[in-house]
Amino acid sequence: MKKLDVKLMHPVEQINMVIGRIYEKGMTTTSGGNISIRDKNGDIWITPSAVDKGDLTPKDIVCVKKDGTIVGLHKPSSEFPFHKAIFEARPDINAIIHAHPPGLVAFSITRQVPNTNITPHFRSVCGKVGYAPYGCPGSKELGKKIADQFIGTDSKAVIMENHGVVLGGSDMLDAYQRFETLELCCCTIVSAGKLGKVHALTDEQIQQYRAQIPSKTSQFSDVGYPSDELAIRRDMVNIIHRACEQGLMISTFGTVSARWSGNDFLITPHNVSRWNISADNIIQVKNGMTEDNKNPSYQVPLHQRIYEQNPHINSIIMTQSPNLMAHSISGTKFDVRTIPESWIFLQDVPSVPFGSLFDDIDGMANMFDKNRVVLIENDCVVVTGDKLLNTFDYLEVAEFSANSLVMAASVGPLCPMGDAEIDELRVAFSAIIR
C-alpha cells in the first residue's frame, strides 16, 4: 500500500493515487467522481472527463492554468465549474473530492444531512455538513449553489441533492480523510437504522468528552531499539495496513498497541494517517512515559492499565469498524450467540456507556479479565488478545458477526443458540475459552 505524502508528491501523483484508492474501495465508479488540487501558483489540477477511473495514470491528469489555459491529453472533468467556484470562495481549501459513495448517496437521494454527532471522532473530522439544492451536473448554476454552502462557514463537506457529496481540505490528504470518515459515518447510521434507533450525542456531551482527553504524558529520551522491539513495530504496521485494506480501520481512527517487555508496550501515534503509518511512527511507552518528540495516542493511560491488570493480554486494538459501530450507536445488543465460531472466539460481548473510556479506567481495564471484546456506546470497539494476530482475528470475527446481524435484521427475527448449546461449547472448547 502506497503512502500519500502530500509534501513530496506532485499534484498529478496525489490525484492519481487518491482516485485509485477511492475506486478500489468501491466509493466511486468507472465514470463517476472527480478530484482536484489547487497549487501554490493558482493552477488547478483535475481528473479528466470520460476516462476510466480504474485505469488512470498521472499523465491523464489535466491542468487548468490560472489564466484558463488547459494543459493535458484530455478535457478537464465536466464538473470543473464547481471545483473552480469552491476554490474562489474558500482560500483555505486547496483540494476537493467529489464522488458518489453508497452511504453518502443514501443521504443525498433522501435529501437528508448525516448527523456527525454519533461519535466525537466523526464530529471532529467531518464537522457539520452543508446541503446544496439540485443543479444540473457541470453547470455554473450547480457550481454557485455548492460554493454558496462553503461561503461564510467553516464547513468542508456538502451533500449535493440527488447527486452525491463534495468535500474540501487544506491538502489532498486532509480532503481524503474527511471523505473516508464521512462515508463511514453515513454507512454506520444506515446500518444502525436497520437494528434500531440511532442515538446521537449532544454538543455538550462531545465537549465534555474532549475536555477529559488526557494531557501529554511524561517523556523520555534514552530510547533504544533492540531487534525484538523492531519486530513488534513491523508487525503492528502490517496489521494496521491490513485493517485499513479490509475496511476494519480508517485513516483517521485506530489505536493499536502491543506489549513489549513487562508492562512496557508500543502504541500508535495521534494524528498520523493509518494508511501512511510506518515503523518509525510507532511509540515506545516505558514506565508510563513515552518517547521524546512524539505524539502518542491519548489512549496510553487505558492501555497501560489493561496491561498492568491483565498479564494474559499482550495486544490491544481500538477501532470503529462499521457494523460493530452500528451496534454501538443504536444501543442494540451485539449477540454473538449466533454461530458457534463467533461465541467460541468472542464469548459474550458487553456494551458500556459513552464516556467509560475516561470515567472509570480501572473499571474498563478490569473488564478484560473475562472479556476479549467490549463495545463503547457512541465511541469505539476495544479488542484484546494474547498475540497481535489473534487480536486482529478476534476483530475480524466480531465485525463479520456484526455484519451478519445487521443483514439478519432485514430477513427476520434473530434466533440465537440457547443455553444448552452454549454449555456444550464450553465443554468442547474449554482449552480456548477463558
FENBELPE-V694896 format. One record per residue. N is the residue number from 1. RES is the residue in three letters. PHI is phi in whole degrees, 0 to 359 (NA if undefined). NEAR is the number of other ideal C-beta (glycine too) atoms within 12 Angstrom. D_FIRST is the distance of its C-alpha to the first C-alpha in whole Angstrom. Layout:
BEGIN
[[N;RES;PHI;NEAR;D_FIRST] [N;RES;PHI;NEAR;D_FIRST]]
END
This chain:
BEGIN
[[1;MET;NA;24;0] [2;LYS;281;20;4] [3;LYS;278;26;7] [4;LEU;252;36;10] [5;ASP;257;19;12] [6;VAL;294;28;15] [7;LYS;287;13;18] [8;LEU;248;14;17] [9;MET;256;26;15] [10;HIS;292;21;18] [11;PRO;308;33;19] [12;VAL;294;31;18] [13;GLU;288;27;14] [14;GLN;299;39;14] [15;ILE;296;47;16] [16;ASN;298;34;14] [17;MET;293;32;10] [18;VAL;290;51;12] [19;ILE;295;47;14] [20;GLY;294;30;12] [21;ARG;294;38;10] [22;ILE;299;39;13] [23;TYR;293;28;14] [24;GLU;296;21;12] [25;LYS;274;31;13] [26;GLY;73;21;16] [27;MET;255;37;17] [28;THR;202;34;19] [29;THR;248;20;21] [30;THR;305;17;21] [31;SER;256;23;24] [32;GLY;263;32;23] [33;GLY;85;45;22] [34;ASN;200;43;22] [35;ILE;224;48;20] [36;SER;212;45;22] [37;ILE;224;45;22] [38;ARG;259;37;25] [39;ASP;271;27;25] [40;LYS;293;12;28] [41;ASN;276;15;30] [42;GLY;91;19;31] [43;ASP;282;29;29] [44;ILE;247;43;27] [45;TRP;258;44;24] [46;ILE;214;47;23] [47;THR;296;48;22] [48;PRO;279;37;24] [49;SER;273;27;27] [50;ALA;60;19;27] [51;VAL;235;29;24] [52;ASP;308;20;21] [53;LYS;293;36;18] [54;GLY;277;22;16] [55;ASP;224;16;17] [56;LEU;290;37;17] [57;THR;232;22;17] [58;PRO;305;24;17] [59;LYS;290;19;21] [60;ASP;278;30;22] [61;ILE;290;41;21] [62;VAL;255;37;25] [63;CYS;247;34;27] [64;VAL;254;33;30] [65;LYS;294;20;32] [66;LYS;302;19;34] [67;ASP;272;12;37] [68;GLY;97;14;35] [69;THR;294;13;35] [70;ILE;257;23;32] [71;VAL;238;22;30] [72;GLY;152;29;28] [73;LEU;275;19;28] [74;HIS;227;25;28] [75;LYS;281;21;30] [76;PRO;292;35;28] [77;SER;311;40;27] [78;SER;296;28;30] [79;GLU;271;40;29] [80;PHE;308;36;29] [81;PRO;306;31;33] [82;PHE;281;41;31] [83;HIS;298;43;28] [84;LYS;299;32;31] [85;ALA;295;33;33] [86;ILE;292;45;31] [87;PHE;301;34;30] [88;GLU;291;23;34] [89;ALA;280;29;35] [90;ARG;227;33;32] [91;PRO;298;14;32] [92;ASP;279;20;29] [93;ILE;259;38;27] [94;ASN;236;32;25] [95;ALA;212;41;22] [96;ILE;224;50;22] [97;ILE;236;50;21] [98;HIS;236;48;23] [99;ALA;203;41;22] [100;HIS;233;35;23] [101;PRO;292;36;21] [102;PRO;305;25;24] [103;GLY;297;36;24] [104;LEU;291;45;25] [105;VAL;295;32;27] [106;ALA;303;28;29] [107;PHE;284;35;31] [108;SER;299;33;31] [109;ILE;276;20;33] [110;THR;258;19;35] [111;ARG;57;17;36] [112;GLN;233;22;35] [113;VAL;247;30;32] [114;PRO;294;42;30] [115;ASN;271;31;31] [116;THR;285;38;29] [117;ASN;284;31;31] [118;ILE;289;43;30] [119;THR;217;44;28] [120;PRO;300;38;28] [121;HIS;294;42;25] [122;PHE;300;42;25] [123;ARG;294;31;28] [124;SER;296;26;26] [125;VAL;280;34;23] [126;CYS;266;44;25] [127;GLY;69;30;28] [128;LYS;279;24;31] [129;VAL;256;39;30] [130;GLY;277;35;32] [131;TYR;217;30;34] [132;ALA;251;35;35] [133;PRO;300;21;37] [134;TYR;299;20;37] [135;GLY;212;27;37] [136;CYS;297;20;37] [137;PRO;307;30;33] [138;GLY;86;22;33] [139;SER;273;19;37] [140;LYS;293;19;38] [141;GLU;299;19;39] [142;LEU;296;34;36] [143;GLY;303;33;34] [144;LYS;293;23;37] [145;LYS;296;31;37] [146;ILE;289;45;33] [147;ALA;301;32;34] [148;ASP;300;25;37] [149;GLN;285;36;35] [150;PHE;266;35;33] [151;ILE;281;21;36] [152;GLY;74;11;38] [153;THR;226;21;35] [154;ASP;256;18;32] [155;SER;293;33;30] [156;LYS;235;37;27] [157;ALA;215;47;27] [158;VAL;223;48;29] [159;ILE;282;43;30] [160;MET;258;38;31] [161;GLU;306;28;34] [162;ASN;51;23;33] [163;HIS;214;33;30] [164;GLY;169;41;27] [165;VAL;216;50;26] [166;VAL;228;51;25] [167;LEU;229;48;24] [168;GLY;241;46;24] [169;GLY;204;39;22] [170;SER;295;23;23] [171;ASP;210;32;20] [172;MET;293;41;17] [173;LEU;296;34;15] [174;ASP;299;33;18] [175;ALA;295;44;19] [176;TYR;295;41;16] [177;GLN;297;41;16] [178;ARG;294;41;20] [179;PHE;299;47;19] [180;GLU;297;45;16] [181;THR;291;46;19] [182;LEU;292;51;22] [183;GLU;296;46;21] [184;LEU;298;46;20] [185;CYS;303;49;24] [186;CYS;294;42;25] [187;CYS;297;38;24] [188;THR;295;46;25] [189;ILE;297;40;29] [190;VAL;299;33;29] [191;SER;294;38;28] [192;ALA;297;38;31] [193;GLY;296;28;33] [194;LYS;286;27;33] [195;LEU;273;33;34] [196;GLY;174;20;37] [197;LYS;269;15;37] [198;VAL;280;31;34] [199;HIS;252;30;35] [200;ALA;261;27;34] [201;LEU;270;30;35] [202;THR;277;17;37] [203;ASP;301;17;37] [204;GLU;295;12;39] [205;GLN;298;24;37] [206;ILE;293;28;34] [207;GLN;297;16;36] [208;GLN;296;17;37] [209;TYR;299;31;34] [210;ARG;296;21;32] [211;ALA;294;14;35] [212;GLN;270;23;35] [213;ILE;299;24;31] [214;PRO;301;24;32] [215;SER;286;11;33] [216;LYS;302;19;31] [217;THR;282;29;32] [218;SER;295;19;33] [219;GLN;236;22;32] [220;PHE;228;20;32] [221;SER;247;14;31] [222;ASP;277;12;32] [223;VAL;269;22;29] [224;GLY;242;16;28] [225;TYR;233;19;25] [226;PRO;293;14;26] [227;SER;298;11;24] [228;ASP;292;17;24] [229;GLU;291;27;23] [230;LEU;297;19;20] [231;ALA;295;19;19] [232;ILE;294;32;19] [233;ARG;304;34;17] [234;ARG;300;23;14] [235;ASP;296;29;15] [236;MET;297;43;15] [237;VAL;299;32;11] [238;ASN;298;24;10] [239;ILE;293;40;12] [240;ILE;297;46;11] [241;HIS;296;29;7] [242;ARG;297;27;9] [243;ALA;298;39;12] [244;CYS;296;34;10] [245;GLU;297;20;9] [246;GLN;267;24;12] [247;GLY;75;32;14] [248;LEU;267;40;15] [249;MET;207;40;14] [250;ILE;243;41;14] [251;SER;298;39;13] [252;THR;262;36;16] [253;PHE;212;44;18] [254;GLY;150;45;17] [255;THR;244;44;19] [256;VAL;233;49;18] [257;SER;221;47;21] [258;ALA;215;44;22] [259;ARG;296;36;26] [260;TRP;250;32;26] [261;SER;215;19;30] [262;GLY;61;15;33] [263;ASN;261;23;32] [264;ASP;279;32;29] [265;PHE;209;42;26] [266;LEU;248;46;22] [267;ILE;215;46;21] [268;THR;287;46;18] [269;PRO;275;36;19] [270;HIS;271;28;20] [271;ASN;65;24;19] [272;VAL;237;32;16] [273;SER;306;38;13] [274;ARG;295;42;11] [275;TRP;296;34;8] [276;ASN;263;31;8] [277;ILE;298;37;11] [278;SER;229;23;11] [279;ALA;301;23;14] [280;ASP;286;21;17] [281;ASN;281;29;16] [282;ILE;294;38;18] [283;ILE;239;42;21] [284;GLN;285;41;24] [285;VAL;235;41;27] [286;LYS;235;30;31] [287;ASN;53;19;34] [288;GLY;80;24;32] [289;MET;257;24;31] [290;THR;243;37;28] [291;GLU;306;30;27] [292;ASP;296;18;28] [293;ASN;65;14;27] [294;LYS;230;28;24] [295;ASN;247;20;24] [296;PRO;284;38;23] [297;SER;306;40;23] [298;TYR;285;29;26] [299;GLN;268;39;26] [300;VAL;308;42;27] [301;PRO;301;33;31] [302;LEU;293;42;30] [303;HIS;298;45;28] [304;GLN;302;35;30] [305;ARG;291;30;33] [306;ILE;298;44;31] [307;TYR;294;32;31] [308;GLU;296;24;35] [309;GLN;267;23;36] [310;ASN;224;30;34] [311;PRO;300;14;34] [312;HIS;281;19;32] [313;ILE;264;38;29] [314;ASN;236;31;27] [315;SER;202;41;23] [316;ILE;219;49;23] [317;ILE;233;50;20] [318;MET;242;42;21] [319;THR;207;47;20] [320;GLN;228;46;21] [321;SER;293;43;20] [322;PRO;300;41;22] [323;ASN;279;40;24] [324;LEU;294;50;25] [325;MET;292;49;25] [326;ALA;298;44;28] [327;HIS;290;45;30] [328;SER;297;47;30] [329;ILE;268;45;31] [330;SER;259;33;33] [331;GLY;70;24;35] [332;THR;277;31;35] [333;LYS;299;22;35] [334;PHE;273;44;32] [335;ASP;268;32;34] [336;VAL;271;38;33] [337;ARG;277;28;36] [338;THR;253;32;35] [339;ILE;228;23;34] [340;PRO;306;23;34] [341;GLU;300;23;31] [342;SER;299;33;30] [343;TRP;289;34;33] [344;ILE;301;31;33] [345;PHE;282;31;29] [346;LEU;254;43;30] [347;GLN;53;30;34] [348;ASP;287;31;35] [349;VAL;253;40;32] [350;PRO;281;28;34] [351;SER;239;33;34] [352;VAL;242;30;35] [353;PRO;294;24;36] [354;PHE;304;30;34] [355;GLY;97;25;34] [356;SER;297;29;35] [357;LEU;301;41;32] [358;PHE;249;27;34] [359;ASP;292;18;38] [360;ASP;209;19;38] [361;ILE;297;26;35] [362;ASP;298;20;38] [363;GLY;297;22;38] [364;MET;297;36;34] [365;ALA;298;29;34] [366;ASN;294;22;37] [367;MET;298;31;35] [368;PHE;275;39;33] [369;ASP;293;19;36] [370;LYS;239;20;36] [371;ASN;243;31;33] [372;ARG;269;41;29] [373;VAL;228;44;28] [374;VAL;226;41;30] [375;LEU;265;45;29] [376;ILE;250;40;30] [377;GLU;302;36;32] [378;ASN;55;42;30] [379;ASP;219;42;28] [380;CYS;191;44;25] [381;VAL;244;51;25] [382;VAL;245;45;25] [383;VAL;237;44;24] [384;THR;232;44;26] [385;GLY;193;37;26] [386;ASP;278;22;27] [387;LYS;225;22;24] [388;LEU;299;36;20] [389;LEU;295;22;19] [390;ASN;296;27;22] [391;THR;298;40;22] [392;PHE;296;35;19] [393;ASP;299;32;21] [394;TYR;299;42;23] [395;LEU;297;44;21] [396;GLU;301;34;20] [397;VAL;299;36;24] [398;ALA;296;46;25] [399;GLU;292;40;22] [400;PHE;297;28;23] [401;SER;295;36;27] [402;ALA;297;43;27] [403;ASN;298;30;26] [404;SER;298;28;28] [405;LEU;294;37;31] [406;VAL;297;34;30] [407;MET;293;19;30] [408;ALA;297;23;34] [409;ALA;300;25;35] [410;SER;267;15;35] [411;VAL;260;12;37] [412;GLY;173;8;40] [413;PRO;300;10;41] [414;LEU;289;23;39] [415;CYS;239;14;40] [416;PRO;286;23;39] [417;MET;292;23;40] [418;GLY;269;13;44] [419;ASP;299;13;45] [420;ALA;297;11;46] [421;GLU;293;19;43] [422;ILE;294;24;41] [423;ASP;298;16;44] [424;GLU;297;17;43] [425;LEU;294;28;40] [426;ARG;302;21;41] [427;VAL;285;13;43] [428;ALA;292;15;41] [429;PHE;238;18;38] [430;SER;300;12;39] [431;ALA;292;10;37] [432;ILE;246;20;34] [433;ILE;259;21;35] [434;ARG;285;22;36]]
END
